[in-house]
Amino acid sequence: MWKSPRGVNTFESHCRGCLGYVEIIFLPDIVLLLNDTCTSAVSDSLHLWADQTQEIGTVGGSLTIVCRYDRGQYVFFKKYWCHGESGNWCDTIIDTDGYVKTNYNGRISIWDNRRGLLSIEMKQLSLEDTGTYWCGIDKPYADIMCAINVKIVEEPVSDPVVTFLSLPSVSCSTLTISCHSAKGTSVHYTWYKSSDPEDVPVQLSHALSLHCETLLESQQLYCTASNSVSKKSSVLVGVDVILSAQEKCVFRVKITNQESYTCWNGITTSTVLGTYDVTEEYTSRSSSLSTGVIKNPPDATAWYITWEVVRWVLFATLLVVCIVMRQC
């Protein structure tokens, strides 16, 4: 429904003898006066004005616009909210008689408290909602209108939080770390490896998977959350390679201000590993299990050396026993 210039053609066709009156009402200067005075609350003759003539909303959010009118004259007049660069050609979105434009159903409402206040709420905002809107009073021959400029922007991101996505206590063969921003619209995530002279992007998603076979050296990582209006970085994630994949593949992952995990993969099926849970209690696994994790454990290298010594001592003892038994 489009609002077009009212009164000139209709009034002339029904009241040709009143042409002088029509010319006075519809002189461009008078029309401009009505539109200009609606944006200021300093005149006693004010008919319609807005609390704010500039409104800013965020994508996915809502926005409430408040217009006020002279309740002594216009309490029972129909009011409307329309969209268009010009008040003379304005696409009506909603009015107080119950009309709602089809593609706005469910995301716009209008309320006239009959005491001089008109409130319009727009929901589920998108960038396409940016533009010039008008509060209007449907007055015979000359609507009273007030312009409000609405700008919709993306919500800025918040500081991204880094967490373990896959529980290290389940498996360390692949350890996944997640990066998430609690706020922001159209958020893009990138993982970087700290490097000199310039940091290197390593993953274009919120999740980063650490594979034992691909960890060739110790490194520091972080993620960024960004959109068109802001960009923020996470805390550092330290990855210390203690033993490479060619040996036993032992590495420690430390998220700043959080607990660290040390993970290892055995390369022989005879290796027996265990898991320390949150209370640091040890639970034995079957001899065929070849992966494990320690949460805040003792030094993994020392543990490995101790185990190797014990294993060889047991082997030597068994060998001696066998020789003695054969001689007997």
C-alpha positions as CSV (number, residue, x, y, z in Angstrom):
1,M,0.0,0.0,0.0
2,W,1.6,3.2,-1.2
3,K,0.9,6.7,0.3
4,S,0.6,9.2,-2.5
5,P,0.2,13.0,-2.5
6,R,-3.3,13.5,-1.0
7,G,-6.0,16.0,-1.7
8,V,-5.0,17.8,-4.8
9,N,-6.7,15.7,-7.5
10,T,-9.5,14.4,-5.2
11,F,-10.3,17.8,-3.7
12,E,-10.2,19.6,-7.1
13,S,-12.6,17.1,-8.7
14,H,-15.1,17.6,-5.9
15,C,-14.6,21.2,-5.1
16,R,-13.4,23.2,-8.1
17,G,-14.7,26.4,-6.5
18,C,-12.3,25.9,-3.6
19,L,-9.1,26.0,-5.7
20,G,-7.7,28.9,-3.8
21,Y,-8.0,26.9,-0.5
22,V,-6.4,23.9,-2.0
23,E,-3.5,25.9,-3.3
24,I,-2.8,27.3,0.1
25,I,-2.9,23.8,1.8
26,F,-0.7,22.2,-0.7
27,L,1.9,24.8,-1.4
28,P,5.3,23.0,-1.2
29,D,6.5,25.4,1.5
30,I,3.5,24.4,3.7
31,V,4.1,20.7,3.1
32,L,7.8,21.1,4.1
33,L,6.8,23.0,7.2
34,L,4.6,20.1,8.3
35,N,7.4,17.6,7.7
36,D,10.1,19.7,9.4
37,T,8.2,20.7,12.5
38,C,7.5,17.0,13.3
39,T,11.1,16.5,14.2
40,S,11.3,19.1,16.9
41,A,9.5,19.4,20.2
42,V,10.0,23.2,20.6
43,S,6.8,24.5,19.0
44,D,3.4,24.9,20.7
45,S,1.8,24.2,17.3
46,L,3.6,20.8,17.1
47,H,1.4,18.0,15.6
48,L,3.8,15.0,15.4
49,W,7.4,14.3,16.4
50,A,9.8,11.3,17.2
51,D,11.8,10.7,20.3
52,Q,14.8,9.9,18.1
53,T,15.2,10.8,14.4
54,Q,18.1,8.4,14.1
55,E,17.8,4.8,15.3
56,I,20.4,2.0,15.1
57,G,19.7,-1.7,15.5
58,T,21.6,-4.9,15.2
59,V,21.0,-7.8,12.9
60,G,18.7,-10.4,14.5
61,G,17.7,-8.0,17.2
62,S,14.7,-5.7,17.7
63,L,14.1,-1.9,17.6
64,T,11.4,0.2,19.2
65,I,10.6,3.6,17.7
66,V,8.5,6.1,19.7
67,C,6.5,8.9,18.0
68,R,4.3,11.4,19.8
69,Y,1.4,13.5,18.6
70,D,-1.0,16.2,19.8
71,R,-3.5,14.1,21.7
72,G,-5.9,17.0,21.8
73,Q,-6.5,16.8,18.0
74,Y,-5.4,13.4,16.7
75,V,-6.4,10.7,19.3
76,F,-9.0,9.0,17.0
77,F,-7.1,9.4,13.7
78,K,-5.5,6.4,12.0
79,K,-1.7,6.2,12.4
80,Y,0.7,4.3,10.3
81,W,4.4,3.4,9.8
82,C,5.7,3.5,6.2
83,H,9.0,3.1,4.4
84,G,10.3,5.4,1.6
85,E,12.8,8.1,0.9
86,S,9.9,10.6,0.4
87,G,6.9,11.1,2.5
88,N,4.8,11.6,-0.7
89,W,5.6,8.1,-1.9
90,C,5.8,5.9,1.1
91,D,5.1,2.2,1.3
92,T,2.8,1.5,4.3
93,I,4.1,-1.4,6.4
94,I,1.5,-1.3,9.3
95,D,-1.3,0.9,10.6
96,T,-3.5,1.1,13.6
97,D,-6.5,-0.3,11.7
98,G,-4.9,-3.7,11.5
99,Y,-3.1,-3.6,8.2
100,V,0.3,-5.4,8.0
101,K,2.3,-5.8,4.9
102,T,2.7,-9.5,4.1
103,N,6.4,-9.9,4.4
104,Y,6.4,-8.1,7.8
105,N,3.9,-10.5,9.4
106,G,5.2,-11.7,12.8
107,R,8.0,-9.2,13.1
108,I,6.4,-5.8,13.4
109,S,3.7,-4.3,15.7
110,I,2.2,-0.8,16.3
111,W,0.5,0.5,19.4
112,D,-1.4,3.8,20.0
113,N,-2.0,4.4,23.7
114,R,-4.6,7.1,22.8
115,R,-2.7,9.5,25.0
116,G,-0.3,11.0,22.4
117,L,2.2,8.1,22.1
118,L,2.6,5.9,19.1
119,S,5.1,2.9,19.4
120,I,6.4,0.7,16.6
121,E,8.5,-2.4,17.3
122,M,10.5,-4.1,14.5
123,K,11.9,-7.6,15.2
124,Q,14.3,-10.0,13.5
125,L,16.1,-7.1,12.0
126,S,18.3,-7.6,8.9
127,L,20.6,-5.3,7.0
128,E,17.9,-4.8,4.4
129,D,15.8,-3.0,7.0
130,T,18.1,0.0,6.8
131,G,16.4,3.1,5.3
132,T,14.1,6.0,5.9
133,Y,10.8,5.4,7.7
134,W,7.9,7.7,8.6
135,C,5.4,7.9,11.4
136,G,2.2,9.2,9.9
137,I,-1.3,10.5,10.9
138,D,-3.9,9.8,8.3
139,K,-5.5,13.3,8.1
140,P,-7.9,14.2,5.3
141,Y,-6.3,16.1,2.4
142,A,-2.9,16.4,4.2
143,D,-1.2,13.6,6.2
144,I,1.1,14.7,9.0
145,M,4.4,12.8,8.7
146,C,7.7,12.5,10.6
147,A,10.9,11.0,9.2
148,I,13.1,8.5,11.1
149,N,16.3,7.2,9.7
150,V,17.0,3.6,10.7
151,K,20.3,1.9,10.3
152,I,20.9,-1.8,10.9
153,V,24.4,-3.0,11.6
154,E,26.0,-6.3,12.6
155,E,26.6,-7.0,16.3
156,P,30.2,-6.7,17.3
157,V,31.9,-10.0,18.4
158,S,33.0,-10.6,22.0
159,D,36.3,-12.1,23.2
160,P,36.3,-15.7,21.9
161,V,36.5,-18.4,24.5
162,V,38.7,-21.5,23.8
163,T,37.7,-24.9,25.2
164,F,38.4,-28.6,24.6
165,L,35.7,-29.8,22.3
166,S,36.7,-33.5,22.5
167,L,37.4,-34.7,26.0
168,P,41.1,-35.6,26.3
169,S,40.0,-38.3,28.8
170,V,38.3,-40.1,25.9
171,S,41.1,-40.1,23.3
172,C,44.2,-38.1,22.5
173,S,44.8,-39.6,19.1
174,T,42.9,-36.5,17.9
175,L,42.4,-33.6,20.3
176,T,39.9,-30.9,19.2
177,I,39.9,-27.4,20.5
178,S,36.9,-25.1,20.0
179,C,36.8,-21.3,19.6
180,H,33.5,-19.5,20.3
181,S,32.3,-15.9,20.5
182,A,29.1,-15.4,22.7
183,K,28.1,-12.3,20.7
184,G,28.2,-11.1,17.1
185,T,26.5,-11.8,13.9
186,S,28.0,-13.5,10.8
187,V,31.1,-14.5,12.8
188,H,34.1,-15.9,11.0
189,Y,36.7,-17.9,12.9
190,T,40.4,-18.4,12.0
191,W,43.1,-20.2,13.9
192,Y,46.7,-18.8,13.7
193,K,50.1,-20.1,14.6
194,S,52.2,-17.5,16.3
195,S,55.3,-16.9,14.1
196,D,57.9,-14.4,13.2
197,P,57.6,-12.0,11.4
198,E,54.0,-12.8,10.7
199,D,51.4,-15.1,12.2
200,V,50.3,-18.0,9.9
201,P,46.6,-19.0,9.5
202,V,46.3,-22.8,10.0
203,Q,42.5,-23.4,10.1
204,L,39.5,-21.4,8.8
205,S,36.8,-22.7,11.2
206,H,35.9,-22.5,14.9
207,A,37.4,-26.0,15.6
208,L,41.0,-27.0,15.5
209,S,42.1,-30.6,15.6
210,L,45.5,-31.6,16.8
211,H,46.8,-34.8,15.4
212,C,49.9,-36.5,16.8
213,E,51.3,-37.3,13.4
214,T,51.2,-33.6,12.2
215,L,52.7,-32.1,15.3
216,L,56.3,-31.7,14.2
217,E,57.3,-28.9,16.6
218,S,56.2,-27.0,19.7
219,Q,54.0,-24.0,18.9
220,Q,51.6,-21.4,20.2
221,L,48.2,-21.0,18.7
222,Y,45.2,-18.6,19.0
223,C,41.9,-18.0,17.2
224,T,40.2,-14.8,16.0
225,A,36.5,-14.1,15.8
226,S,35.5,-11.4,13.4
227,N,32.8,-9.8,11.3
228,S,32.4,-6.6,9.3
229,V,32.4,-4.4,12.4
230,S,34.9,-5.9,14.8
231,K,37.6,-8.5,15.4
232,K,39.0,-10.1,18.6
233,S,41.6,-12.7,19.5
234,S,41.5,-15.5,22.1
235,V,44.1,-16.4,24.7
236,L,47.1,-18.4,23.6
237,V,47.1,-22.2,23.4
238,G,50.5,-23.7,23.9
239,V,51.4,-27.0,22.3
240,D,54.7,-28.6,23.6
241,V,55.9,-31.6,21.6
242,I,57.9,-33.8,24.1
243,L,58.4,-36.8,21.9
244,S,57.7,-36.7,18.1
245,A,55.5,-39.2,16.3
246,Q,58.6,-41.1,15.1
247,E,59.4,-42.0,18.7
248,K,56.4,-42.2,21.1
249,C,54.4,-39.0,20.2
250,V,54.0,-37.2,23.5
251,F,52.7,-33.7,23.6
252,R,51.2,-31.3,26.2
253,V,48.4,-28.8,25.5
254,K,48.0,-25.8,27.7
255,I,45.2,-23.2,27.4
256,T,46.1,-20.0,29.2
257,N,44.4,-19.8,32.6
258,Q,43.1,-23.3,32.2
259,E,44.3,-26.8,33.0
260,S,46.9,-28.5,30.8
261,Y,46.8,-32.0,29.3
262,T,49.6,-34.3,28.3
263,C,48.7,-36.8,25.6
264,W,50.7,-39.7,24.2
265,N,50.3,-42.6,21.6
266,G,52.0,-45.9,22.0
267,I,53.6,-47.4,18.9
268,T,53.7,-51.0,20.2
269,T,50.7,-53.1,21.1
270,S,52.4,-54.3,24.3
271,T,52.4,-50.8,25.8
272,V,50.1,-50.5,28.7
273,L,48.7,-46.9,29.3
274,G,46.2,-45.5,31.7
275,T,44.0,-42.5,32.3
276,Y,44.0,-40.0,35.2
277,D,40.5,-38.5,35.7
278,V,39.6,-35.2,37.3
279,T,40.5,-36.5,40.8
280,E,43.9,-37.8,39.5
281,E,42.9,-41.4,40.2
282,Y,44.5,-44.0,38.0
283,T,42.3,-46.5,36.1
284,S,44.1,-49.4,34.4
285,R,43.4,-50.3,30.8
286,S,43.8,-53.5,28.9
287,S,47.2,-54.3,27.4
288,S,45.9,-53.8,23.9
289,L,45.0,-50.1,24.5
290,S,47.5,-47.9,22.9
291,T,46.3,-44.3,23.6
292,G,45.8,-42.3,26.8
293,V,45.8,-39.0,28.5
294,I,47.2,-37.6,31.8
295,K,45.5,-34.5,33.3
296,N,48.2,-32.5,35.1
297,P,50.4,-35.6,35.3
298,P,54.0,-36.1,36.3
299,D,56.6,-35.5,33.6
300,A,55.7,-37.9,30.7
301,T,59.4,-38.4,29.7
302,A,60.4,-39.6,33.2
303,W,57.4,-41.9,33.3
304,Y,58.3,-43.4,29.9
305,I,61.9,-44.0,30.9
306,T,60.8,-45.6,34.2
307,W,58.5,-47.9,32.4
308,E,61.1,-48.9,29.9
309,V,63.6,-49.7,32.7
310,V,61.0,-51.8,34.6
311,R,60.0,-53.6,31.4
312,W,63.6,-54.6,30.6
313,V,64.3,-55.6,34.2
314,L,61.3,-57.9,34.2
315,F,62.4,-59.3,30.8
316,A,65.9,-60.0,32.2
317,T,64.5,-61.6,35.3
318,L,62.2,-63.9,33.2
319,L,65.2,-64.8,31.0
320,V,67.3,-65.8,34.0
321,V,64.5,-67.9,35.5
322,C,64.1,-69.7,32.2
323,I,67.9,-70.5,32.0
324,V,68.0,-71.8,35.6
325,M,65.0,-74.0,35.0
326,R,66.5,-75.5,31.9
327,Q,69.7,-76.3,33.7
328,C,67.8,-78.0,36.5
